[in-house]
Structures are given as structure tokens and as C-alpha cells.
Amino acid sequence: MYITNLVPRADAHRHPRPSHEEAPSTSPKDSVSLGQGLPATPSFLRINSLNPMSGSSEQRPEGDYLTPEEQQAWREKLGEEPLRKGEGESEAVHQLKSFLSQRELVNLPEDGDFEALTENAVKGAQMRRGLPQTGVFDLQTRETLLTGPKRDPLRLTPAEKELWNESFGDKTLRRGTNNEVHVKHLQLFLNERELESLVVDGDFGRQTEQAVRAAQLRQGLEPTGVFDQPTRVKLLDATKNVVDKSASHEVVKERIQEILRAEHHRFGGQTVNENGSVTKRGRREFESGYDKRIGDYWKSIGLNFDGDDRDVPWSAAFISFAHKMAGAGEQFKAGPAHASYIRDSILAKKEGRTDAAYIGHRSSDRAPQVGDLIGRARQGGVNYDNQPTSYKSHTDLVVEVGPGFVKMIGGNVADSVTLTTLGTDSKGFLNNQSRYFVVMEPNNLSGDEFQG
């Protein structure tokens, strides 16, 4: 069944944070991770960066590189001074966020604030290039990114390959092997790169063997189920397995529902009433195993937090994960901020656009239906008619509608994946329209018309 391939089962997990947020206020952990819980180790990630702009274009390595003129234009936009967290808003930081969005494929808020999300994105770019993971956009980082290729989300960089290679150890792994550390890393790799759904327990059992066989078949290798050296090399060089992008709008919409329900079940089925009170407690973001699952949500948008980064809200990463795993097109503005897709949906409605993933209706104009996103602001001065480019917000996705209620699933609600119930009037419209100001109707989730 489709969802089996998409939603890995949880192991088990650990520690407390406030409820759903969007804009982090303090710094995350100093380390970033490759895979679930796999620390990047700068000591063996010292890889000299290649300047592809020297010589003819025929001599350049494969990849999408900036021309010398484009490099210089970015140098002027980014400036000469190092950019780091906590120095206030600036135009240079605004340009850095634009650069990271375009070249590192990380969708950051469109402002000039160097916050924890931007620091994490810089660390991720440094990690992929074998640079010290300082989170500071210094001249070395700038020149490495300007002269290097655009990030390929489907392939590992040399630094990432080296990191994974060391994590697997130097021995062949096969069924019956109980080397907890190395087998755990293999299970993590198969979940992340092959979209498997293995329990990460360090035990090379039947399911891990089957996952290795499936990966070998995909790469044209003999399906022995043994993770030997040829298999290791082939999988590290291979492109990441991807979700089928050819599905129709309705299929993607159904997949999103499946993923949300599966994640809600995985986290113990937590429920919250309209007043925000927990009526059934589920598993929480900081518990062992569940923190790493939240790391999967972050990795889907190119960032390396997890549930232990309790000052960094993950609700938008959760919604983005569901859309990406379901095969939604690029017209869905996935990223760490709900405001990106709320704003796009409202603009699409006002401008009469048909290319948007969702069309944003006033909550007074549309009774929520299954598949709709319901949005609200978490700061003053924001409403349907006043949409800044970046603001604190939250959305949940409707999974059930009945007489007098709607039920919706969202992330980072009372520290978990949660089913929230809202009241509706006799016509199905939300009772609390001043709080929930937008109902976003699914419009073009597959993006078929716009894939050239």
C-alpha cells in the first residue's frame, strides 16, 4: 500500500517545549545531522572545494554553476562582511536568504533577519561542502557556494558520502548482524534515501534485509540482501528514491490525508478541543525516537533540526513534509513558515490565478471541507487583507467534517502531531472566524499543467 513506503514506524523518544510556534527566538543545537541522529563530524569533512569557473565550460564538472558575472553580482549583493545570527536585519541578509533559497533549495522567510532557521541553512550548506559548520556566512563559505554547483537534492555531495561511509563501518552487514551503531545507520540511510519504513533498532532482521534487496534491485545489482562493498558504493553514488510526481491532483490530495493520519497514529493519536485543552495525550516531540521523526520533517525542507530543538517550531515543516511525500508540485510553497503558502493562496484568490496549490478564501466565504487548510496568525495586525511577506502563523489540514464540527490535523500542537476539533454553525462555517481568517481550498496540488 502507498503509505507503507512513505511513513516509517517510530522507534521510541525524550524532553518539554511550548506549543506551536513559527519564528524561533534562540539558537538551535550547535551540530547538524545527516540522516536521523547522525552527527556531521568536521574532522573528516575537510574536502577542498573545486572552482568550476576556471577553464572552458566543457571542462566543468557536472552540475549547475553560476557564470563569473553572476558570481560577481551575488558578491556585491552579499557584501564582504561575515553574516551571522543576532546582528539585526539587513539587506545583505535578505540577499543571503534569497541566495540560499535559489542555490541550496531552502525556502526561508523573505526578510533580512538572520535567525535560527538561516543559521541552520548555512550550517547545512557548510556541511555539504565539507566546511566547518559555524553557521556564519563568512568569505570562505561565500566563495565555496558561489563557485560550486547548485545543490542537487537527489545526490549526495562528496562530504555527505564520506560521512555516511564512515557511519556504516568497514565490515559487511548482513542478516543476523547486531552491530547496533552501524546497522542503525544503515537503517537510517535506507529510510532517508530509499523511502523505506524500517524500525531503527540496530538489528539486521528480515525487513532490513528486504529493504537492502529492494535497493539492490533498483540499482541493477544482484538482490542478495547483504550490504557489501559494491552495494555500499552503488547506493552512495545513486540518486535518492523519489515519490511519483505524475499523480493527479486528487491522488495527491488523498495521499496527504493518508500521511497525516498515519503520522497522527504514529504519535499516539493526541486530541485537542476548541479551547486548546488536550483531551487525549499522545507521544511528544522530545521523546526518544519521536524527536528524530520530527527531524525527517525538517529534512524534507532542507534543514537539520529535530524534536530536541525545542525553541524551533516545526508545524510548517510537518505540513510541508506531508505535501512533499505525497508528490505535491513546486507550486506548493513548502518551507519553515506557514505564511508562505497562506499568503500565496490569498494572492491567488485576489489575482484570479489558477497555478496556486491552494486558493485562500475568507473564512466567512467558505465552509471547510476535507483537504482544506485552515490558517490563523499568531501575531497582531495580520488578517486576510493584511498579509506581510513573513509573519508568525499556523495551519492545520481538515480530515473530517460533520454536523457542528470540523476535525483537522497539525504538527507542533501541544508538542505533538494532534487532531484538533473546531465548532461550526448550521451551514458548516467556522464559529471563530476572527481567529481562523482563511480557509484554503486545494486547487492544483499535482502541478501537471505547469511542469514544462
ZILIN-V863888 format. One record per pair of residues at least 6 apart in sequence whose ideal C-beta (glycine too) atoms are under 6 Angstrom apart, sorted by sequence separation. I is the first residue (numbers start at 1). J is the second residue. D is the distance in whole Angstrom. If there is no record, write none. Layout:
# ZILIN-V863888
I:J:D, I:J:D
This chain:
# ZILIN-V863888
34:40:6, 100:106:5, 101:107:6, 127:133:5, 177:183:6, 190:196:4, 217:223:5, 272:278:6, 273:279:5, 368:374:6, 411:417:5, 424:430:6, 430:436:5, 101:108:6, 126:133:5, 191:198:6, 216:223:5, 283:290:5, 298:305:5, 305:312:5, 333:340:4, 400:407:4, 31:39:5, 32:40:6, 52:60:4, 190:198:6, 271:279:5, 333:341:4, 348:356:3, 398:406:5, 399:407:6, 423:431:4, 52:61:6, 83:92:6, 108:117:6, 198:207:6, 271:280:4, 285:294:6, 323:332:5, 382:391:5, 83:93:6, 108:118:6, 123:133:5, 131:141:6, 173:183:6, 198:208:6, 213:223:4, 270:280:6, 324:334:6, 349:359:5, 398:408:5, 399:409:5, 409:419:5, 97:108:4, 187:198:5, 295:306:3, 323:334:6, 333:344:5, 345:356:6, 348:359:5, 349:360:5, 397:408:6, 123:135:5, 188:200:6, 213:225:5, 270:282:3, 294:306:5, 344:356:6, 379:391:6, 396:408:4, 397:409:6, 407:419:6, 408:420:6, 52:65:5, 79:92:5, 83:96:6, 122:135:5, 169:182:4, 173:186:6, 187:200:5, 198:211:6, 212:225:5, 269:282:6, 294:307:4, 345:358:4, 379:392:5, 78:92:6, 168:182:6, 268:282:3, 292:306:6, 320:334:4, 345:359:6, 346:360:4, 378:392:4, 396:410:3, 407:421:5, 53:68:6, 106:121:4, 122:137:5, 126:141:6, 129:144:5, 196:211:4, 212:227:5, 216:231:6, 219:234:5, 267:282:5, 268:283:4, 291:306:5, 345:360:3, 378:393:6, 119:135:4, 184:200:5, 209:225:4, 267:283:5, 291:307:3, 301:317:6, 377:393:5, 378:394:6, 405:421:5, 406:422:5, 78:95:6, 168:185:6, 290:307:6, 291:308:5, 297:314:6, 77:95:4, 78:96:6, 94:112:4, 167:185:4, 184:202:4, 376:394:6, 406:424:6, 93:112:5, 183:202:5, 219:238:6, 298:317:5, 301:320:5, 317:336:6, 215:235:6, 294:314:5, 297:317:4, 316:336:5, 375:395:4, 404:424:6, 93:114:5, 100:121:5, 104:125:5, 183:204:5, 190:211:5, 194:215:5, 286:307:6, 297:318:5, 300:321:4, 316:337:5, 90:112:5, 180:202:3, 285:307:4, 286:308:6, 316:338:5, 362:384:5, 373:395:5, 374:396:6, 89:112:4, 89:113:5, 297:321:4, 300:324:5, 331:355:6, 373:397:5, 396:420:6, 178:203:6, 332:357:4, 331:357:5, 372:398:5, 177:204:4, 370:398:6, 85:114:5, 128:157:5, 130:159:4, 175:204:5, 368:398:5, 83:114:6, 128:159:6, 173:204:6, 370:401:6, 301:334:6, 342:375:5, 85:119:4, 175:209:5, 301:335:6, 374:408:6, 368:406:5, 96:137:6, 186:227:6, 346:387:6, 343:387:5, 105:151:5, 195:241:5, 103:150:5, 104:151:5, 193:240:5, 194:241:5, 105:153:6, 339:390:6, 342:393:6, 84:136:4, 174:226:4, 339:391:5, 384:437:5, 82:136:5, 83:137:4, 173:227:4, 339:393:5, 383:437:5, 384:438:6, 338:393:4, 82:138:4, 172:228:5, 338:394:6, 338:395:5, 376:435:5, 376:436:5, 367:428:3, 260:322:6, 367:429:5, 374:436:5, 259:322:5, 375:438:4, 374:439:6, 256:322:5, 259:325:6, 259:326:6, 363:430:5, 372:439:5, 373:440:4, 372:440:6, 364:433:5, 372:441:6, 256:326:5, 363:433:4, 255:326:4, 368:439:5, 371:442:5, 74:146:6, 363:436:5, 366:439:4, 252:326:5, 363:437:6, 71:146:5, 161:236:5, 252:327:5, 252:328:6, 363:439:5, 360:438:5, 361:439:5, 315:394:6, 49:129:6, 247:327:5, 360:440:5, 243:325:6, 245:327:5, 358:440:4, 359:441:5, 47:130:3, 244:327:6, 46:130:6, 65:149:6, 155:239:6, 243:327:5, 359:443:5, 45:130:4, 64:149:6, 154:239:4, 358:443:6, 63:149:3, 64:150:4, 154:240:5, 40:127:5, 356:443:6, 357:444:6, 28:116:5, 357:445:6, 27:116:6, 42:132:5, 24:115:6, 32:123:5, 24:116:4, 28:120:6, 32:124:6, 318:411:3, 53:147:6, 32:127:6, 49:144:4, 315:410:6, 345:440:5, 355:450:6, 51:147:5, 315:411:5, 314:411:6, 315:412:4, 314:412:5, 49:148:6, 313:412:5, 47:158:5, 47:159:5, 45:159:5, 331:447:5, 328:445:5, 329:446:6, 253:371:5, 329:447:2, 40:163:6, 34:160:6, 34:163:5, 38:167:6, 285:415:5, 284:415:4, 284:416:5, 282:416:5, 278:414:5, 260:397:6, 272:414:6, 264:409:5, 270:416:4, 272:418:5, 270:418:5, 271:419:5, 272:420:5, 273:421:6, 274:422:5, 260:409:4, 267:416:5, 274:423:6, 267:417:4, 36:188:5, 35:188:4, 264:417:5, 263:417:5, 264:419:6, 35:192:5, 124:304:5, 8:191:5, 120:303:5, 120:304:6, 9:197:6, 8:197:4, 11:200:5, 253:442:5, 5:195:6, 9:199:5, 253:445:6, 252:445:4, 252:446:5, 106:302:4, 116:312:6, 249:445:5, 105:302:6, 249:446:5, 248:446:6, 247:446:6, 117:336:5, 107:335:3, 109:337:5, 3:258:5, 7:262:4, 37:292:5, 10:266:5, 36:292:4, 3:262:5, 36:295:5, 15:286:4, 33:304:5, 14:286:5, 32:304:4, 14:287:5, 13:287:3, 14:288:4, 13:288:4, 12:288:5, 13:289:4, 12:289:4, 13:290:4, 28:305:6, 11:289:4, 13:291:5, 10:289:5, 110:389:4, 111:390:5, 10:290:6, 110:390:6, 28:309:4, 109:390:4, 10:293:6, 28:312:5, 26:311:4, 24:311:5, 24:312:4, 22:313:5, 21:313:3, 17:310:3, 20:313:6, 20:315:5, 22:337:6, 6:325:5, 23:392:5, 22:392:5, 22:393:6, 20:394:5, 20:412:4, 20:413:5, 19:414:6, 17:415:6
